[in-house]
Amino acid sequence: MLDTVSAAAQDPDREQPFAELGLAPDEYARIREILGRRPTGSELAMYSVMWSEHCSYKSSKVHLKQFSEIPQETPAGPMLAGIGENAGVLDIGQGYAVTFKVESHNHPSYVEPYQGAATGVGGIVRDILAMGARPVAVMDPLRFGPLDAEDTRRVLPGIVAGVGGYGNCLGLPNIGGEAVFDASYLGNPLVNALCVGVLRHEDLHLAQASGEGNQVILYGARTGGDGIGGASILASVTFDEDGPAKRPSVQVGDPFMEKLLIECTLELFAAGVVAGIQDFGAAGISCATSELAAAGDGGMHVELDKVLLRDSSLSPEEILMSESQERMMAVVHPDHVATFLEICARWDVEATVVGEVTGDERLRIDWQGETVVDVDPRTVAHDGPVYERPLARPDWQDALQADRAELLPRPGTPAELRATLLRLVGSPNLCDKSWITDQYDRYVRGDTVLAQPSDGGVLRIDAESGLGVALATDGNGRFAKLDPYAGAQLALAEAHRNVATVGGRPLAVSDCLNFGSPEDPAVMWQFAEACRGLKDACLALGTPVTGGNVSLYNQTAETAILPTPVVAVLGVLEDVARRTASHFAGDGETVLLLGDTREELSGSEWAHVVHDHLGGLPPLVDLGAEQALAALLVEASAGTLLTSAHDLSDGGLAQTLVEASIGGRGARVGCTVDVGDVAGGDPFVALFSESAARCVVTIPDSGVEALVALADHHGVPLTRLGTTGGDALVVRAGGEPVLEVPLAELHVTWSATLPAVLG
């Protein structure tokens, strides 16, 4: 029998499966208190998905609110839209704006790697589209278990194929990201997806249902049984030893329908027939209706029977919870409905009027002539539970930090240094990732200026002026485990540095905060410290957080992932022709090191690969030094002083010299350097320390004097290392040989790792 609102009032004691839907007893009691009765089955479904951890941020809100303390203004001017919208929108000049955001699709990608990753891309693309922007590129920060683990070999190929397959079919270049391997991600891979879009200022659209009598139109793919509770519930629980205890079906993506949806939506915007719009992501119709109504000036009435279905047997609860992909909801003035439907028909996109905006501030949903939902939409979308979870610095943190990698045995002879270099170059985190990135189209649309393996991706926005943007994503879980406050700051600092390295002036931040169970006080301490660190760093660098995502419960039984705050930074280039490449351009150029090198080996790739060690304190965070280095790099790039620039991070100076020599798409260019003036002349520390705020640049001899003056002006330490040229990497210290490795040998070692394991 249909569970209607009137039946719920007359049958208050009916048992309901709230626990199976992920609701705690006190949450269920709170719903009854809000409604003044028990919820109907449809209302219970809506509250369960919208109050899930994934949708409501109930464990993280108290910590995320500090991001609002950061002025919502970038170095280029006030933000056009920020936290609370589908994505942040930034003014980049010349009447252009860009919108970008990074989100997670971790748990679904473990259950069904291809579709989980594919629909993660599809969802973030629709977030960008809903702001009125044309999506123009994607990026994918990924984390996996050990490369040689059986489950990594199961999930990695499917995840990579899903990211590439969906993005390639949409015609969106994939311009960057990461692929990191660590034992903590075994059983909990992280699939974070970023999209960036472009719009004119006047094209900005927001998600709200305003204007009594305006029509509510659902358009795109039909609603099916796939993905019922997929992201909203699946991403809000801890996996047990055998995987997820709850296995709702993962969403199934159709990139060709999404492509039609993109073009159709952009034409609808251009026609001026959209008053408000919301994409369908986690929680499906429950999310779209409640959020649109809650953000508007009235309410909404929806007739669920009018929703076009792929499966006619679906119950109203299932229709409300379905996370079927490639769907949007628009609010349209009655005078524009005919035009709206005509445009949809022209793009072969199904559309139907399912309701209208009302003036009573209620969300009412009918099914078969009966009311099955009658709620205040704000209680569903915004007034969910807010938990101040217990948090405590873990007992083991002091011992972890005392176990310094600086005390580990280290190579001393040239032969040992050479062997260490080759071992690191071929290690999973430092090796060539082209097995992954070659599955992505990086240059479709013709506006990609830089992509992998460059430090940052660069896109041309305006062909006439050369206006463009640069993006980078970074995050180091080992650093965050050692010190989550500093680890979050180092993630931001590296992304900020990578944007500046290619010539972009950093503007703003989006983040994806991936952590273990919020029910573990140690995890909540890590999360709180990471948020505090990120807020303080954004204040220091003048880069606001525009929005982002929190992914919790990334944990198998008692084993949590490394705390992994992934930070995306977007910057602007006035002319992309003046960008700086990351690899050596030719022979006979001067190689210079910018920044100070200290003995900082804890959390490093050397400690991880050679000693399987994690302990000590991460590198020092000096945000003033980062800001000065970025200013120098941006100014030098704009003045075309530099022929290449490559930041120093994972693997230190040694890895940077290797990648600059062999990582480009053109001819390999070697170098001869002397590290006698770096780190007090200790060649091991000079090569493998991972001190932050550093960059290697090359420049013709004729420009060295100007760069020295620029570095002095910005207060950036500068050390002359040597010159480019030859077919080997040659390192000396005070004139004494340290190591020499042919580029051919380096390239074989660097490029063989992933194909040897993955085929």
N, C-alpha and C positions, 0 to 999 in steps of 0.2 A: 504494500500500500504506500502511496506517495506520502512522504513526510513533509507536511506543509507547516506554515507558521501557526495556523489555527490549531492544527493537530498537536504541535509542540506545546502550546499553551494548555491544552486539555489533557496532555499525557506527560506530566512533568517528571515522572520517575523512571521513564524508559532508560535502560542501560545503553550507553553509547560507547563506541570503540575509540575513545579519545587517545588512550595510550598507544594503540596500534598506529595511530596517525601522528605520533611523536609529541603529543601534548602531555605535560605533567599534570598531576591532579589539581594543583593550585591554579594552573593556567585554565584548565577546564572550569574550575569554580569561578574564576574571574570572568570567563565568557558568559556564564549563567548570570552573574551579577550585572554585567553590562546590558544583557538582553532583558533581564527580569523574568527569565524563563529558561528552559533548556534550549539549546540550539537545534534547529532542524539538521538533518543529515547534510544538506547542502551548505548550511552556515558553518557546521563543524568542519567540513572539508575546506572551506575558505579560510577560516581562522587557523586551521592546522598548517596549511602551506604558507600563509602570510606571516604567521608567528613563528615559523621555523627559524633556526639560526641563520640559514642561508639568506632568507628574505628580510628578517626583522633586525638582524644585528643585535640581538638582545643581550649578548654577553660582551659586545665590543663597543656599544654606543657610548658608555660612560667614558671610555678612553678616546674614542674618535672625536668627541665634541671639542677637544682642545685644538683640533685643526682649524676651528672657526676663529681662534685667536690670531691666526696669521692673516694679515691684511689681504683682502681679495683684489690685489693689484699686482701685475707683473711689471718687469722693467720696461715693457712696451705700453703699459697703460692698464686701466681697470679691466677686469674680466667681464665678459658679456653674459656668462652663466657659469655657475660653480657648483659646489657641493649641494646635493639635493635634486639636481637635474639628472637626466640620463647620462650626460657627459659634460665636462667643462668646455667652455668656448672662450677663445682668446683672440684679441685683436692683434693682427700681425702687420697692419698697415695697408695702404692703398685700397682700403675698403674691403679687404679680405679678412676672414676669420678662420681659425682652425679649431676643430674639436677633437679631443683624443681621450681614450680611457683604456685601462687594462683591467681584465676580470679573470676569474678562475673557472675551470670546468674539470676539477681534479678527480673527484670520486666517480662521476660517470665515465671518465676516460680510463679508469682502472677496470670498471665492469665491462665496458665495450669500447676498446681503444679507438677504433676508427670513428664511430659515430659520436662518441664522447668528445673527441677533439674537434671533429668537423662542426658539430653543433655549437661548440664553444666559440669557434670563429664566427659562425652565423649569428649567434646572439650578440656578440660585441659589435658586429657590423650594423645590426638593426638599432642598437643603442645610438650609434653615430648618425644613422639615417634619420632617426626620430628627432634629432636636433635641427633638421632642415639641411643637412650637409650631404654632399656626395662623398661616400667612402673612397679613399684614394690609395690606401696601403694598410698592411697588417704587419704585426711582429709576433713572435712566439717564444717567450721564455719558458723553457722546459726543464724538468728535473726528473731523474731516473735513479733506480737502484744501481748496484754495481753492473758494469757493462757485461761481464761474463755470467751474470745470474740468469737462470732459466726464465724467471718472470720478466726480467728486463727484455729479453729476446722476444717475449710474447707481446708486451705492451708497446715497446718503442717503435717497431715498424708500423703498427697500426695507427699510433698517435701521429707519427710523422706523415703517413699517407693521408690521414684525416685532415690535418692542417693544410697540407699541400693540395689535396684533392678539392676541398671546398674553396680555398682561396684562389686556386688556379682557375676553377670554373667560373668564379665571379669576375675574373679579370683584375684581381687586386695583387700588386706586387708585394712580396714578403721581403722587407728590407732590413731585418735584424732580429735579434733575440739571443738566446743562449741555450746550450744543452749541457747540463751539469750532472755528474754521476756521484752518488754517495749512498752508502749502505742504509742510511735512515729513510731513504725514499723507496726502498724495496717494499712493494705492496701499497705504496702511497705516492705514485708519480704525481708531479705537479704539472698541469697544463694551463698556463696563463696565456691569454690572448689579448693583444692590443690592436686597436684600429684607430686610424686618423682620418678625418674628413675635412673638406674645404667648403666654405660657404661665403656669400657676401653678407655683410652685416644685416641687411634688411630681410634676409631669408631665414633668420633664426626662428625656430618653433619650439614651444614648450608643451609639456604634458599636463593638460588641464581640461576639464569639461565645464565650460562656462556658456551661459546664454540659454535660458529656459526655452524649451522647444527645439533646440538644436538636435539634430539626429545623430545617433551613434551607429557607426558603420564598421563591421568587421570585414576585413578583406585579406586576401592571400590564400594560403593553403587551407584545405578543410581540416576540421578537428577530428583527430583519431584517438585511439587508445594508447599510443606510444608516449612514453615520458610522463605517465601519471605519477606525480610526486617525484619525478626523476632527479632534478637538481635540488628542489626545495627540501625534500626529506632525505634523499640519499646523501647530500652534502652536509647533513646536520647530525650525523651519527659517527661513532667510532667503529672502524672495521674490527672484527674479531680475527683470530688466527687463520680462519678459513676464508676471509674476505668479508664483504658486507653482510650483516645479518639481515638487512632489508634490501631486496633487489628489485625495486620497481623498474619498469622498462626504461631504458635510456632513449632519449629523443632520437628520431631518425631525420637526417637532414636531406634537403633537396636543393643543391646550390643553383640549379637552373631556375627553379621557382623563385629563389631569393633574388636572382639577377633580374627577373621580370618585376619582382616586388620593388626593387631599388629604382628601376627606371620609371615604373608606374608612379611611385611615391614622389619622385622628383618632379614629374610632370604635374602631379596634383598640387604640389607646392607652387610650381610656376603658374598654375592656373588660378591660384588664390582661393581655392575652395576648401582649405583645411583650417579649422578654428583651433583644434587641439589634436594631439596625436600621442600614441603610446605603443611601443613595440611589445610583443609577447615574449617574455623570457620565462624565468622560473615562476611557477604558480599560474601561468597561463591566463585564462579569462578572470580568475580570482584577482590576479595582480592588476591587469589592465583596467578592469571596471572600478575597483576600489581606489586605485591610485589616481585615475582620471577624475573620479567624483570627489575624492578627498582634496585634490588640488584646485578644484573649481569653486564656483560661487553658489552651487546648488546641490542637487542630487542627481540620481540616474535611475531610470526604469529600463530593464532589459527583459526581453522575451527569449528565453533560452531555446525555445522550439525553433527559432529562426536561424540558429547557428547551423551552418552547413557542415555535415558530418561525413566522415569516411566510414564510420561504423554506426549503423542505426540502432544498435543495441546498447549504446552508452547511456548510463544513468545520468541524471543531472549532476550528481556529485562528481562523476568521472569527467563530464564535460568541463566543469569548473576547475578541476585539478589538472587536466591534460596539458602537457607542455609540448604539444605538437608544434613544429617549427614553421618559419616563414609566414607568420601571421602578424597583422597590425590592426589597431583600432583607432579610428578617427572620429572626431566630433565635427559635424558639418551643418552649416545653416540650411534650413529647408530649401531655400532658393537655389542652393548649389548641389543638391543631391543628384539631380539628373546629370549634371556635368560630371560629377564625381564618378557615377556609375558608368558613364560613357567612356571616360578615360580608362577605367579599370578594364572594361570590355575590350578596348583597343589593345591593351597589353595582355589579354587573355588571363586576367587575374579575377577570380571570382570575388564578388562583393555583395553584401546584403545588409540592409538596415535591421539592426537587432534591438534598437531601443531609442530613447531620447533623454535629453537633459531635463531635469525637473527642478522645481524651486523649493523643495521641502527638505533638502539636506539629508535625504535617505537614499540608500541603495536598495532598490527592490528588484528582485529577479523572479520571473514567473516561469512555470513549466506546466504545460498542458492545462492552462487556464487557472492554475493555483499558484499562490505566492509561496516560494520555497526559501527566499532570502528577504529579510527586512532588517537592515542594520544601518547604523551610522557608519559610513565608509571610512571615517577617520579611525574608528576603533579597530578596523581590519588592517588598514594600510600603515598607520602611524602610531597607534596607541598600544602596541603590543607590549609584552613584559620587558622590563629593563632590569638586568641583573648586575649587581656589584659583586661579582664572583670573588671568593677568597683568593688572595694572591700572596705569595711568599717567596722570597729569594731562596732558592733550593739549598739544602745543606751541603750539597756537593760542589757549589759554585766556587768557594774559596780554594778547595783542593784542586779543582780544574784550573783555576787561574794561576795557582802556584806551580803547576807542572809545565814549566816553560820549555818551549821547543828550542830556545837559544842554548839550552844545556845538552842537547842531543849531539851524538857524534856527527862530525861533518867531514866532508872530503878535504884533503889537504894538498895532494899532489896534482899536477896537471892531468895525469891519467884518470884520477878519481873525479876531478871536476868534469872532464870530458864525458865520462860514463854517466855522471849525474845529469848533465845536460841532456844527453840522448834519452835517458830514462824518463825525464820529465817531458821532453818534447813529444814522446810517443804515448804519454799517459792519457787516459780517457778525457780528462777535463781540459788538457792543453793541446790535444792533437787536432788535426784537420777535421772540420765538421762538414765538409762538402758532401759526404754521403747523405747527410740530412738536407743541407741547404740546396743541393742540386735538384731536389724533388720539388722545390718551390720556384715559381716564376718570379724572378726579381725585377724584370724590366718591362713587363706588360704595361700598357698605357703610355710608355715612352717618356715618363717624367722622373724616372729613377736616376739620380745622379750618383749616389753611392749606396751600396748595399753590402751584405756579408761578402768578404770578411773584414770590411772596414770597421773602425771603432764605432761609428754611428751611421745610421741610414740618412740619406739626404734626398728630398723630393723638391722638384721645381713646382711652384704654385702658379706663377705667371710667366709665360714664355717671353713676353716683350721686355719686362724689366729684369727678369731673372730672380725675382723674389722666391724664396724657398724656406723650407723648414728642415730641421735635423732632429732625429729622435734616437734615444738609446735606452735600453733597459739593463739593469744590473742588480745583483744581490748575492751576498756571500753568507751562506748559512753557517759555515764554521765560525766566521767572525761574530755572527749574532749569537751563537751558542756560548762563545767565550765572554761576550759582553753585549747583550741585546741593545742597549742604548747606543753604544759606539757602532755596533754592527749595522743598525739602521742608518746611521749617519754616513758610514762608509759606503753603503749601497747608493745613497743619494749622491755622495761625493763622486763616486766612480761614474755614474750616469751623467752627472753634471759635467765632469771632465771629458767624457767621451763626446758629448755634444760640442763642447768648446774645441776639442781636438780637430774636428772636421770643419770648424769655422762658425758654428752656430752660437748665437748669444742665448744662453739658457733663460727660459721664461717661466716655466711652471712644471708641476709634478702631478703624476697620477701614480697610485700605488696599489699593489696586490699583496696583502698581508697573509701569508700562509703559515699556520701554526697548528699545534696539536690540540688536545681536548681542553676546552675552557673549564672543565670540571677539575682539572689538575691545577692546584695553586701555583706550581712552578711554571707551568705553561702560561698562566695568566700574568705572572710576574714578567715573563719574557715579553709577552704581548704589550703590557703596559709600558715597559721600559722602551720597547721599540717605537711605540707611538710617541712617547715623550722625546726620544732622540730625534725622530723624524720632524716633529714640530719645531724643536729648537734649531735644527739644521736649516729648515725652511725659513725660519725667521732670520737666521744669520745670512743666508744666501739671497733672501728676497724672492723666493720662488714659492708661491702658494700651492697648496694641494687642491686640485680642481675636482677631485673625486677619485673613486677607486673601488676596491672590493676587499672583503675579509673572507678568508677561507679557514675555518676551524675544523676540528675533529680529523685532522690529517694524522692519524695515529692507528697503529695496529696493536690491539690489546694494550699493553702498558708502554709500548715503544712509540714515542712521538718522533716526527720528522725533526730535523734541524730547524730551529726558528728561521723562517725564510721571508723576510720582507723584500719583495721585488719592487724596485722603484723605476718608473719611467720618467724621463725628462724630455721636454720638447723645447727646442730653441729655434731662432729665426736667423736666416741669412739674407742680407739685402740683395746679394747676387750670387747664385749658386755656381757661377763660373769661377768664383774666388774660393771655392771650398778647398780643403786640404786632404789629400789622400793619405792612407795609413801605411803605405809601403814605399821603400826607397825608389826614387824616380830614375836614377842613373849614377854613373861613376863620377868620382872626383868631387863629391860634395862633402861639406863638413857635417859631422855628426855631433850633436850637442845634447846634453842632459839638462833638463830644467827641473829644479826642485832638489830637496835634501834627501839623502839616503841614510837611514839609521839601521841599527842591527835589530830588525823586526822580522822574526821568522815564525812566531807562533800563529797557528791557523793557516800557514802558508801551504802552497802546493808541494813544496819540498818536504815539509814535515808530514803531509798527508800521504804522498806517494812513496817516499823512501822509508819512512818510519811508521806509517799508519798511526800517526800521533795527532791528537787534538788536545791542546792545553796551552796555558799562558794567557797573555793579553793580546788583543788584536793591534794592528798598527795604530799609531797616534792619529787622532782626528784633528786637523788644523784647517778649519773652514776659512779662515782668513787667507791662508796659503792657497787653498783651492780657488777662492775667488780671484786672487791675484793672478794665479796661473791661467785661469779661464780668460780673464781680461787680456792678458798678454797674447794668448793663442788666437782670440777673436780678432784683435787688432792686427796681429801679424798675418793672419789669413786674409783679412780685408785688404791689406796692403800687398798681398801676393809675395810676402817675404819668404815663406816656407815652401819647400818642395815636398815635404812629407811631415807628418806628425803622428805619433803612436803613444797612447798612454801606457803607463806601467801599472800593472795590477797583478793578476794571477801569474805566477812564475817569475815575476820580477823583470829586471833588465835583460836577463838571458833570453827569456821567452819573447820579449819585445823585439830584440835584435833578430831573433830567428824569424818571427812573423813578418817583420819589415823587410827581411831579405828574401823570403820564399813565399810569402802569403799573397802576393799580388797576382793578378791575372796575366801580367806581361812577363818579360824576361826577369830572371832572378838576378839580384844585385847584392853582392857580398859587402863586407866591410872589415876594416881593421881598426880596433879601438884599444885604448889603454885606460884601465880603470884605477890607475894608481892614485888618482885624486878623488876617488869615490869611496865613501865609508872608511876613511882612514887608511886606504890602500889594501884592505882585506878583500881579495878577489872573490871569495865565496860570498861574503855579505853583499858586496857590490853587485854580484850577478843574481842572487836569489832572494834578497830581502824584498818584502812586499810593502815598503813604505808608500804612503799615499801622496797625493799632490805632486806627482812626477810625470814627465813626458819626455820622450826622445824626439828630436826634430832634426831635419836636415835642411841645409841651406847652401847656396853657392858661396864661395869665399867672398865674393863681392858684397854679400849682404850681412856678413857676420858682424861687422861693426855696428850696423843699424840694429840688429837683434840684441847685441850686448847692451846697447843704450836703452832699448825697450825693456829688457829684463831688469836693468837697473832702475828704470822709472817705476816699474810695478813691484820692485822689491822681490824678484824671483831669482833664487840662486841659479847660476849657469856654470856648467862644466863642459869643457871641450873634450870629447872622447876620441875622435879620429876622423877617418874619411871613408866614404863608400867606394866600392869597386872590388873587382876580383870575383873568384868563384868559391870563396870560403868565408866562414865566420872566424876571424882571428882576434883573439883577446890577449892582451898583455897587461901587466901591472908594473908600473915603473920601468918599463922596457923589457921586463922579464916575461918569457912565454908563459901563458896560463892555459890556453887551449886553442886548437885549430881544427875545425871540422868542415869538410867540403859541403857546399850547399846541396849537392846531389844526395849525399848521405843524410843530411838533415831532412830533405824533402821526402825521401823514402821512409824514414822513421816516422815523420810527422803524418804522412798521408796513409800509412798502412793499417792503422789501428782499427778503425771502424769497419772497413771492408773485411778484415780478417775475422771479425766476430760476427758481423751481420750479413756478410755475403756480398 
